[in-house]
Amino acid sequence: MAIRLPSIITAKHLLCRSNLFAKQAADVPKGHFAVYVGEREKKRFIVPLSFLSQPSFQELLSKAEEEFGFNHPMGHLTIPCREDIFIDLTSSLK
């Protein structure tokens, strides 16, 4: 009798499932990915893949999963926070 554990979708898998990621891959430099940030009006940011290993960025992704799940109606990775908070966070990660 085998015990099945729920699979964990990694951030990379999440990005690959995004329709917009697939459509706009050509204009995203290698080693980066696009996210949309904002509470109402969304702004597109291109961030390095290295951010995926940062605990503070992982926290933002967890919040995005809680709010939107993995099947966002707009078809792309959206982080539900204010732009200024996102910019402050990512500026400290560089």
BELWO-V800033 format. One record per residue. RES is the residue in one small letter. OMEGA is omega in whole degrees, 0 to 359 (NA if undefined). D_FIRST is the distance of its C-alpha to the first C-alpha in whole Angstrom. Layout:
<<RES OMEGA D_FIRST> <RES OMEGA D_FIRST>>
This chain:
<<m 182 0> <a 176 4> <i 180 7> <r 176 10> <l 178 13> <p 180 16> <s 178 18> <i 180 22> <i 180 25> <t 180 27> <a 179 31> <k 179 31> <h 178 29> <l 180 31> <l 181 34> <c 180 33> <r 184 32> <s 178 35> <n 182 38> <l 178 41> <f 181 39> <a 182 39> <k 186 42> <q 182 44> <a 183 43> <a 182 46> <d 175 48> <v 182 45> <p 178 46> <k 181 44> <g 180 42> <h 173 42> <f 182 41> <a 172 42> <v 176 42> <y 187 44> <v 176 45> <g 180 47> <e 178 46> <r 179 48> <e 185 50> <k 177 48> <k 183 49> <r 176 47> <f 174 47> <i 183 46> <v 180 44> <p 178 43> <l 180 39> <s 178 39> <f 182 39> <l 180 36> <s 181 35> <q 181 38> <p 182 36> <s 178 39> <f 176 38> <q 177 34> <e 177 35> <l 179 38> <l 178 35> <s 178 32> <k 177 35> <a 178 36> <e 179 32> <e 184 32> <e 187 36> <f 186 35> <g 182 31> <f 178 31> <n 181 32> <h 183 36> <p 180 38> <m 174 41> <g 178 38> <h 181 39> <l 182 38> <t 177 40> <i 185 40> <p 175 42> <c 179 44> <r 181 48> <e 182 49> <d 177 51> <i 179 48> <f 180 46> <i 178 49> <d 181 50> <l 183 46> <t 177 46> <s 180 49> <s 181 48> <l 185 45> <k NA 48>>
